[in-house]
Amino acid sequence: MVDWSSPQEIALDSQIFERIIFVFLGITLWELFSTCGFEWSLLRGHRRFRWPLVFIFFLSRYCILLAFIGLIISISVTTQALYVFNSWAGNMTFLCSSTSLMLRTIALWERKLTVVIPLGILCAGLWTIGYRTMFIVRAAWSDSAGACVVISTDPSLLNVLYFYTMGFDFVILVYTFLALITKHTARTDLWKLLFHDGLVYFLVTFTANCIPAVSFFYEESQDARNSYLYA
């Protein structure tokens, strides 16, 4: 069994993590440049700036870029402020993405209160948990390491955030699907495109959240089992 806490394994995982960050930064930059026509059309007045959907869209769009830049900087620079910034940028990315998808779903249901109220309550819960997890990382200076190192975090709260996000996105997907099959105007190409985008987004976010959630849960279960066996 792999010893994930061994120095050799940590060094190897760090190298892999650094390469993955650069890969995703490249993908993000390619996506931003290939779709920058949307921003240009807004600046030229060819599209209307619809509040708050476009603002949330832009915030999500560029927060992910800031998150990857912050992660790359954190490879060589370690400070408490940088850890908080990375948490903020990363959390704002998926919070705004889920909220944007929720607003589109509400629009599909023509702002019916039976849809707006439950989704609004779930969204408020998501933002509350997401905001709380922005500030759970604590770092301090280590003389032996010669840098700031993480001294505490809250994996349980992160687990809650991952599972809550997966559940929230699934609820949005169900609402979008119901709108597609129950409303007679829902079978247009636009509505099908919205559902397709929602399905792709859900699958991507579900996979992204499932991996760390299961990992955290497995690690906590192993620690609890070891504590019970060797107590």
Backbone bond lengths (Angstrom), bond angles and torsions (degrees), N, CA, C in turn:
res aa  C-N    CA-C-N  psi(-1)  N-CA   C-N-CA  omega(-1)  CA-C   N-CA-C  phi
1 M - - - 1.463 - - 1.527 110.08 -
2 V 1.326 116.51 139.93 1.459 121.27 -176.99 1.529 110.40 -70.46
3 D 1.327 115.43 132.56 1.455 121.07 175.59 1.529 107.96 -91.29
4 W 1.327 116.51 96.23 1.463 121.26 -173.61 1.530 112.42 -69.91
5 S 1.313 117.75 -14.42 1.463 120.45 -179.23 1.525 112.88 -96.46
6 S 1.321 118.90 -0.05 1.457 121.08 -179.93 1.529 109.93 -72.71
7 P 1.329 117.81 146.92 1.479 120.61 -179.13 1.527 112.67 -58.97
8 Q 1.336 117.20 -36.66 1.458 119.73 -179.69 1.534 111.15 -65.68
9 E 1.323 116.06 -43.26 1.455 120.10 -179.59 1.522 111.21 -67.71
10 I 1.324 116.81 -39.72 1.469 120.89 178.61 1.530 110.54 -63.52
11 A 1.335 116.64 -41.11 1.468 120.20 178.74 1.525 111.00 -64.74
12 L 1.352 116.16 -42.57 1.462 119.92 178.88 1.520 111.55 -64.39
13 D 1.326 116.58 -44.15 1.466 120.60 179.41 1.528 111.23 -64.15
14 S 1.320 116.56 -35.15 1.465 120.19 178.97 1.531 110.77 -65.53
15 Q 1.321 116.39 -40.91 1.458 119.91 177.94 1.527 111.15 -63.74
16 I 1.318 116.12 -43.54 1.466 120.31 178.84 1.525 110.41 -63.54
17 F 1.331 115.95 -42.55 1.464 120.98 -179.77 1.525 111.10 -61.44
18 E 1.334 117.19 -42.19 1.460 120.51 179.35 1.517 111.25 -61.92
19 R 1.336 117.33 -42.15 1.465 120.09 179.76 1.525 111.32 -66.52
20 I 1.327 116.15 -38.68 1.465 119.76 178.80 1.522 110.95 -63.72
21 I 1.328 117.03 -39.53 1.466 120.79 178.97 1.527 110.54 -59.91
22 F 1.339 117.21 -45.53 1.459 120.15 -178.97 1.529 110.92 -66.05
23 V 1.320 116.83 -36.54 1.468 119.84 177.66 1.526 110.85 -62.13
24 F 1.336 116.13 -47.73 1.462 119.70 -178.73 1.524 111.97 -70.59
25 L 1.332 117.43 -29.75 1.461 119.18 174.08 1.526 110.31 -64.26
26 G 1.321 116.70 -41.98 1.465 120.33 177.25 1.520 111.80 -62.20
27 I 1.343 116.51 -42.23 1.465 120.08 178.60 1.524 110.73 -63.72
28 T 1.337 115.87 -41.04 1.465 120.26 179.60 1.519 111.50 -63.87
29 L 1.342 117.30 -45.04 1.458 120.69 179.00 1.526 110.93 -63.29
30 W 1.324 116.70 -40.57 1.468 119.81 178.00 1.525 110.68 -62.57
31 E 1.333 117.04 -41.95 1.454 121.09 178.78 1.529 111.37 -64.09
32 L 1.330 117.33 -42.86 1.461 120.69 -179.35 1.525 111.63 -64.45
33 F 1.332 116.88 -43.60 1.460 119.96 -178.89 1.532 111.70 -70.87
34 S 1.322 117.14 -36.95 1.460 120.02 -177.14 1.522 112.74 -74.40
35 T 1.334 117.13 -18.62 1.468 120.29 -179.85 1.515 112.57 -118.21
36 C 1.334 117.31 16.85 1.462 120.27 -177.96 1.520 112.20 -68.69
37 G 1.326 117.59 -9.77 1.456 120.31 177.19 1.518 112.63 -61.37
38 F 1.330 116.52 -27.29 1.463 120.07 178.58 1.521 110.62 -65.71
39 E 1.342 116.81 -46.94 1.454 119.97 177.28 1.527 111.58 -61.88
40 W 1.342 115.88 -41.27 1.459 120.23 -178.62 1.533 111.01 -64.16
41 S 1.339 116.71 -37.23 1.467 119.45 178.91 1.522 111.69 -67.21
42 L 1.343 117.02 -32.08 1.466 120.14 175.81 1.523 111.17 -70.19
43 L 1.327 116.17 -42.43 1.460 119.55 179.92 1.523 112.04 -64.79
44 R 1.315 117.09 -33.89 1.468 121.08 -179.60 1.525 112.44 -85.01
45 G 1.330 116.58 -4.59 1.452 119.98 177.58 1.511 114.62 82.90
46 H 1.337 117.59 11.81 1.462 120.18 178.47 1.522 112.32 -77.19
47 R 1.315 116.54 -19.70 1.463 122.33 175.87 1.522 109.13 -124.14
48 R 1.308 115.65 149.19 1.455 120.57 177.53 1.523 110.14 -84.26
49 F 1.322 115.32 138.91 1.467 120.95 176.70 1.528 108.16 -82.29
50 R 1.316 116.15 103.39 1.463 121.24 -176.74 1.521 109.56 -95.25
51 W 1.317 115.26 113.65 1.457 121.98 178.22 1.531 108.98 -84.78
52 P 1.355 120.91 140.53 1.480 125.68 -1.50 1.513 113.18 -98.26
53 L 1.352 116.91 5.79 1.461 119.74 -171.08 1.524 111.93 -61.00
54 V 1.334 117.55 -46.78 1.458 119.93 -176.79 1.530 110.84 -67.41
55 F 1.345 116.77 -38.71 1.463 119.75 178.64 1.526 110.94 -61.71
56 I 1.337 116.71 -45.59 1.469 120.82 179.19 1.522 110.32 -64.76
57 F 1.330 115.89 -38.08 1.458 120.44 178.51 1.520 111.05 -61.02
58 F 1.348 116.77 -47.23 1.458 120.49 -179.79 1.523 111.39 -65.79
59 L 1.325 116.71 -39.42 1.460 120.19 179.92 1.525 110.87 -61.62
60 S 1.316 116.40 -43.44 1.460 120.43 177.50 1.522 110.93 -66.66
61 R 1.300 116.09 -39.94 1.461 122.50 -175.45 1.528 112.30 -62.81
62 Y 1.327 116.74 -39.54 1.458 119.65 -175.35 1.531 112.87 -99.98
63 C 1.321 117.67 -18.20 1.461 119.34 174.68 1.523 111.15 -66.48
64 I 1.337 116.70 -34.68 1.465 118.48 178.92 1.525 110.63 -66.52
65 L 1.345 116.56 -34.56 1.464 120.18 175.66 1.525 110.30 -65.98
66 L 1.330 116.84 -43.87 1.460 121.03 178.07 1.528 111.40 -63.24
67 A 1.343 115.93 -36.47 1.468 119.91 -179.83 1.526 111.07 -63.84
68 F 1.333 117.39 -44.56 1.462 120.36 -179.88 1.522 111.13 -68.58
69 I 1.330 117.13 -38.28 1.469 119.74 176.64 1.526 110.28 -63.07
70 G 1.343 116.60 -42.66 1.454 120.24 177.80 1.515 112.81 -62.97
71 L 1.326 116.61 -38.76 1.462 120.06 178.41 1.528 111.34 -66.06
72 I 1.329 116.43 -38.52 1.465 119.10 177.67 1.523 110.81 -65.84
73 I 1.323 116.97 -41.51 1.468 120.06 177.47 1.527 110.79 -62.95
74 S 1.336 116.64 -36.81 1.466 120.14 -177.84 1.519 112.93 -69.03
75 I 1.326 118.03 -9.31 1.464 120.20 175.74 1.523 110.55 -64.84
76 S 1.330 115.66 -38.74 1.467 120.23 -178.11 1.521 113.43 -111.96
77 V 1.345 117.73 -15.00 1.460 121.95 -179.79 1.520 108.90 -122.26
78 T 1.314 117.47 127.51 1.460 121.16 -177.96 1.516 109.66 -126.83
79 T 1.311 116.08 110.89 1.458 121.60 176.78 1.519 109.02 -142.10
80 Q 1.324 115.95 156.31 1.463 121.24 177.09 1.526 110.89 -59.56
81 A 1.335 116.44 -41.83 1.465 120.64 -178.44 1.531 111.16 -62.63
82 L 1.320 116.99 -39.09 1.460 120.24 -179.76 1.525 111.19 -68.36
83 Y 1.337 116.88 -38.71 1.461 120.05 176.71 1.530 110.84 -61.68
84 V 1.326 116.53 -41.86 1.463 120.77 178.84 1.527 110.57 -65.51
85 F 1.335 116.27 -41.90 1.463 120.16 179.15 1.525 111.14 -62.02
86 N 1.328 116.70 -44.43 1.461 119.81 178.96 1.526 111.28 -62.39
87 S 1.323 116.77 -40.13 1.461 120.46 177.66 1.521 110.73 -64.96
88 W 1.328 116.14 -41.89 1.465 120.28 179.78 1.523 111.06 -63.79
89 A 1.331 116.88 -49.53 1.457 120.52 -177.62 1.530 111.30 -64.11
90 G 1.327 116.96 -42.50 1.458 119.79 179.44 1.518 112.72 -65.53
91 N 1.331 116.70 -44.56 1.461 120.05 179.75 1.527 111.74 -67.38
92 M 1.325 117.60 -39.63 1.459 120.25 178.69 1.522 111.24 -63.29
93 T 1.321 117.20 -30.95 1.459 120.63 179.52 1.521 111.00 -61.20
94 F 1.339 116.75 -54.42 1.464 117.61 -176.29 1.529 111.92 -78.82
95 L 1.336 118.47 -27.15 1.462 119.97 176.06 1.520 110.68 -63.95
96 C 1.325 116.59 -46.20 1.464 120.29 179.47 1.529 111.26 -69.58
97 S 1.329 117.22 -34.70 1.468 119.92 178.45 1.521 111.10 -64.59
98 S 1.324 116.84 -46.53 1.464 120.36 179.05 1.529 111.16 -65.53
99 T 1.329 116.37 -39.11 1.456 120.02 178.83 1.519 111.47 -66.11
100 S 1.323 117.14 -40.27 1.459 120.96 177.42 1.525 110.88 -61.58
101 L 1.324 116.27 -43.01 1.462 120.31 178.12 1.528 110.67 -65.17
102 M 1.335 117.19 -36.68 1.459 120.79 177.89 1.524 111.32 -64.88
103 L 1.331 117.52 -42.63 1.456 121.31 -179.87 1.527 111.23 -63.59
104 R 1.320 117.06 -37.40 1.467 119.61 177.07 1.521 110.34 -66.45
105 T 1.334 116.05 -38.84 1.460 119.61 178.86 1.522 110.71 -65.20
106 I 1.334 116.83 -41.77 1.468 120.64 177.50 1.525 110.36 -61.25
107 A 1.332 116.92 -38.59 1.463 120.39 177.89 1.528 111.35 -64.16
108 L 1.328 116.33 -37.95 1.463 119.75 178.34 1.534 111.28 -63.02
109 W 1.321 116.98 -33.07 1.463 122.12 179.50 1.534 111.83 -89.89
110 E 1.325 116.24 9.35 1.467 122.25 176.06 1.529 111.64 58.44
111 R 1.330 115.20 38.44 1.469 123.78 174.66 1.533 113.40 57.35
112 K 1.309 117.01 37.66 1.458 120.34 176.28 1.527 109.79 -69.16
113 L 1.329 115.94 137.77 1.459 120.24 -176.60 1.522 112.04 -63.86
114 T 1.324 117.16 -29.98 1.470 120.09 179.04 1.521 111.68 -65.82
115 V 1.316 116.58 -16.79 1.463 121.61 176.90 1.524 110.39 -103.64
116 V 1.336 116.15 -41.43 1.464 120.72 -176.20 1.533 111.49 -64.06
117 I 1.335 117.31 -45.02 1.468 120.56 -174.39 1.525 112.62 -64.99
118 P 1.360 119.53 -53.44 1.480 117.47 -179.59 1.519 113.30 -64.53
119 L 1.333 117.10 -39.36 1.465 118.74 178.54 1.524 111.18 -67.78
120 G 1.331 116.99 -36.47 1.457 120.16 177.87 1.518 111.90 -64.31
121 I 1.332 117.08 -40.68 1.470 120.74 178.69 1.527 110.67 -65.80
122 L 1.334 116.26 -44.10 1.462 120.13 178.73 1.527 111.10 -64.04
123 C 1.331 116.11 -38.43 1.471 120.41 179.54 1.521 110.62 -66.78
124 A 1.324 117.26 -39.73 1.465 120.02 177.74 1.525 110.94 -62.71
125 G 1.327 116.66 -39.56 1.463 120.05 176.34 1.513 112.10 -63.99
126 L 1.335 116.17 -39.51 1.464 120.07 179.07 1.525 110.84 -63.70
127 W 1.333 117.15 -43.85 1.465 120.31 -179.96 1.522 110.92 -67.07
128 T 1.325 117.19 -34.80 1.466 120.02 179.14 1.527 110.99 -64.61
129 I 1.335 116.14 -48.32 1.467 120.18 179.72 1.526 110.36 -66.84
130 G 1.348 116.07 -42.36 1.454 119.86 -179.91 1.516 112.59 -62.51
131 Y 1.339 116.67 -40.09 1.466 120.04 178.21 1.524 110.68 -66.48
132 R 1.313 116.77 -38.89 1.472 120.09 -179.23 1.527 110.97 -64.57
133 T 1.322 117.64 -39.88 1.461 120.63 -177.20 1.524 112.91 -74.53
134 M 1.326 117.93 -7.50 1.464 119.54 176.10 1.525 112.29 -69.47
135 F 1.326 116.68 -18.36 1.465 119.73 -170.99 1.527 112.52 -127.14
136 I 1.337 116.52 29.93 1.460 118.92 -178.57 1.527 112.67 -95.07
137 V 1.333 117.34 -12.03 1.463 120.42 -179.23 1.522 109.14 -85.87
138 R 1.330 115.91 127.57 1.458 122.07 177.17 1.527 109.01 -119.26
139 A 1.320 115.37 129.58 1.464 120.72 -179.25 1.518 110.08 -124.92
140 A 1.318 115.65 152.65 1.461 121.28 179.03 1.527 108.82 -146.71
141 W 1.330 115.42 158.41 1.453 120.12 -178.85 1.519 110.56 -73.32
142 S 1.331 115.08 134.82 1.457 121.24 177.56 1.520 108.72 -116.53
143 D 1.332 115.97 120.89 1.465 119.73 179.40 1.519 111.53 -66.80
144 S 1.325 116.94 -35.93 1.465 120.01 -178.58 1.524 111.26 -68.68
145 A 1.334 116.63 -39.76 1.470 120.45 -179.70 1.519 112.02 -84.49
146 G 1.334 116.64 -20.61 1.454 120.25 -177.91 1.511 113.13 68.19
147 A 1.321 116.28 29.30 1.462 120.99 -178.56 1.522 108.92 -162.66
148 C 1.334 115.98 170.53 1.461 120.91 173.67 1.525 108.98 -76.40
149 V 1.312 116.77 132.77 1.455 121.21 179.09 1.524 108.85 -125.26
150 V 1.310 115.12 151.70 1.462 120.45 178.65 1.522 108.76 -72.15
151 I 1.323 116.02 126.17 1.467 120.27 -178.58 1.520 112.27 -107.64
152 S 1.334 117.79 -18.96 1.458 119.64 179.25 1.526 110.46 -160.34
153 T 1.306 114.61 151.29 1.457 122.51 174.89 1.521 107.31 -155.45
154 D 1.320 117.62 -173.49 1.468 120.65 -177.89 1.520 109.28 -135.10
155 P 1.347 117.86 83.99 1.466 120.20 -179.40 1.523 113.41 -59.70
156 S 1.329 117.52 -33.02 1.468 119.94 -179.51 1.528 111.25 -63.09
157 L 1.325 116.50 -42.55 1.458 120.03 178.69 1.524 111.19 -67.54
158 L 1.320 116.91 -36.47 1.454 119.89 175.45 1.519 110.99 -63.47
159 N 1.333 115.73 -38.84 1.460 119.87 176.97 1.526 110.95 -60.86
160 V 1.330 115.95 -43.83 1.466 120.48 177.42 1.527 110.10 -58.72
161 L 1.331 116.34 -44.16 1.460 120.63 -179.40 1.524 111.42 -62.29
162 Y 1.341 117.18 -44.30 1.451 120.26 -178.93 1.529 111.61 -62.52
163 F 1.328 116.63 -48.55 1.460 119.92 -178.28 1.526 111.58 -68.79
164 Y 1.320 117.75 -36.89 1.462 121.30 178.85 1.528 109.87 -64.66
165 T 1.331 116.81 -42.30 1.464 120.77 179.05 1.516 110.82 -62.85
166 M 1.327 116.95 -43.04 1.460 120.21 178.11 1.524 110.84 -61.69
167 G 1.334 117.07 -43.64 1.459 120.62 179.36 1.516 112.03 -65.35
168 F 1.324 117.72 -42.01 1.454 122.01 -179.89 1.525 111.05 -63.27
169 D 1.323 117.21 -46.03 1.460 120.41 179.32 1.528 111.10 -64.93
170 F 1.334 116.86 -34.14 1.461 119.91 178.26 1.529 110.97 -67.35
171 V 1.335 116.53 -40.66 1.465 120.35 177.53 1.526 110.65 -61.57
172 I 1.325 116.90 -42.36 1.459 120.95 178.04 1.526 110.37 -62.08
173 L 1.321 116.37 -42.55 1.461 120.61 179.12 1.526 110.91 -61.91
174 V 1.336 117.61 -41.27 1.466 121.34 179.29 1.526 110.50 -63.93
175 Y 1.323 116.77 -44.23 1.468 120.48 178.39 1.530 110.92 -60.92
176 T 1.323 117.02 -41.36 1.462 120.66 179.29 1.522 110.45 -65.64
177 F 1.324 116.85 -41.44 1.458 121.27 179.57 1.524 111.10 -64.72
178 L 1.338 116.81 -42.00 1.462 120.11 178.80 1.522 111.17 -64.00
179 A 1.331 116.19 -38.45 1.463 119.16 177.16 1.518 111.08 -63.84
180 L 1.312 116.55 -35.62 1.455 121.06 -178.08 1.519 111.98 -68.84
181 I 1.347 117.66 -38.28 1.463 120.02 -174.15 1.526 113.04 -93.74
182 T 1.342 118.97 -15.47 1.465 120.36 -176.07 1.516 113.65 -103.47
183 K 1.317 118.70 -29.21 1.460 120.92 -178.26 1.522 109.80 -90.85
184 H 1.309 115.82 132.24 1.465 118.55 -174.56 1.521 112.37 -69.04
185 T 1.335 117.11 -20.39 1.460 120.03 177.88 1.521 112.29 -90.59
186 A 1.320 115.51 2.86 1.466 119.00 -173.03 1.510 113.16 -83.72
187 R 1.313 117.78 -4.95 1.450 119.24 -174.21 1.528 112.24 -94.64
188 T 1.305 117.13 19.11 1.451 120.62 175.77 1.517 109.17 -78.12
189 D 1.320 114.56 165.04 1.464 119.05 -179.96 1.523 111.63 -62.75
190 L 1.349 117.45 -34.21 1.459 120.52 -179.84 1.513 110.95 -63.66
191 W 1.310 117.23 -45.40 1.464 120.32 -178.62 1.519 111.10 -67.42
192 K 1.306 115.77 -38.79 1.456 118.62 177.10 1.524 110.66 -64.03
193 L 1.337 116.25 -35.92 1.464 120.18 177.45 1.523 110.80 -65.56
194 L 1.343 116.35 -41.52 1.459 120.52 178.50 1.519 111.15 -61.98
195 F 1.321 116.70 -42.00 1.459 119.63 178.76 1.521 110.75 -67.17
196 H 1.331 116.38 -41.01 1.464 119.95 178.63 1.523 110.93 -61.29
197 D 1.358 116.56 -44.11 1.468 119.70 177.81 1.525 111.14 -62.89
198 G 1.341 115.81 -41.22 1.458 119.44 178.51 1.515 112.25 -63.78
199 L 1.333 116.82 -39.17 1.464 120.78 179.54 1.523 110.68 -66.27
200 V 1.321 116.84 -44.81 1.465 120.36 179.17 1.523 110.47 -62.71
201 Y 1.351 115.91 -44.16 1.465 119.90 179.76 1.523 110.55 -62.01
202 F 1.340 116.75 -42.25 1.460 119.01 -179.23 1.521 111.18 -63.91
203 L 1.330 117.78 -43.47 1.456 120.79 -178.97 1.531 110.88 -63.24
204 V 1.339 116.66 -40.24 1.465 120.21 -179.94 1.524 110.39 -67.26
205 T 1.337 117.17 -48.74 1.466 119.82 -178.50 1.525 111.71 -68.97
206 F 1.349 116.50 -34.28 1.455 119.22 177.96 1.519 110.24 -62.35
207 T 1.333 116.48 -44.68 1.462 120.31 179.25 1.528 110.76 -65.55
208 A 1.350 116.34 -43.32 1.462 120.51 -178.51 1.522 112.12 -64.06
209 N 1.331 117.06 -34.22 1.466 120.27 -179.21 1.525 112.40 -87.53
210 C 1.334 116.18 -28.36 1.466 120.10 -175.73 1.525 111.22 -68.78
211 I 1.324 116.78 -40.93 1.465 120.01 -176.31 1.526 112.29 -61.28
212 P 1.364 119.00 -52.75 1.479 117.54 178.41 1.516 112.82 -68.32
213 A 1.339 117.55 -32.79 1.463 119.68 -179.23 1.528 110.69 -64.27
214 V 1.316 116.47 -46.23 1.458 120.16 179.15 1.520 110.57 -66.26
215 S 1.336 116.41 -38.16 1.469 120.24 179.47 1.522 111.20 -63.27
216 F 1.325 116.51 -46.32 1.463 120.52 178.58 1.531 110.79 -62.41
217 F 1.342 115.51 -42.64 1.455 119.43 -178.77 1.524 110.65 -64.99
218 Y 1.325 116.74 -41.31 1.464 120.67 179.61 1.526 110.56 -65.44
219 E 1.345 116.07 -41.98 1.471 119.72 -179.14 1.520 110.66 -64.69
220 E 1.340 116.88 -42.75 1.461 119.89 179.66 1.525 110.62 -66.36
221 S 1.331 117.40 -38.14 1.458 120.77 178.47 1.517 111.37 -64.71
222 Q 1.346 115.87 -39.65 1.458 119.93 178.33 1.522 111.23 -65.93
223 D 1.339 116.32 -41.87 1.464 119.36 178.99 1.520 110.97 -64.01
224 A 1.320 116.86 -40.77 1.462 120.30 179.57 1.529 110.86 -66.35
225 R 1.334 115.96 -40.33 1.470 119.46 -179.78 1.524 110.59 -66.71
226 N 1.354 116.46 -42.07 1.459 119.44 179.49 1.525 111.58 -65.31
227 S 1.335 116.03 -38.60 1.466 119.62 178.14 1.524 110.96 -63.79
228 Y 1.327 116.59 -36.72 1.456 120.50 -179.92 1.527 111.23 -71.48
229 L 1.355 115.73 -39.86 1.460 118.56 -176.05 1.527 112.07 -73.16
230 Y 1.359 116.37 -35.91 1.459 119.39 -172.64 1.524 113.17 -105.97
231 A 1.334 115.94 11.03 1.478 119.39 178.26 1.525 109.38 -70.29
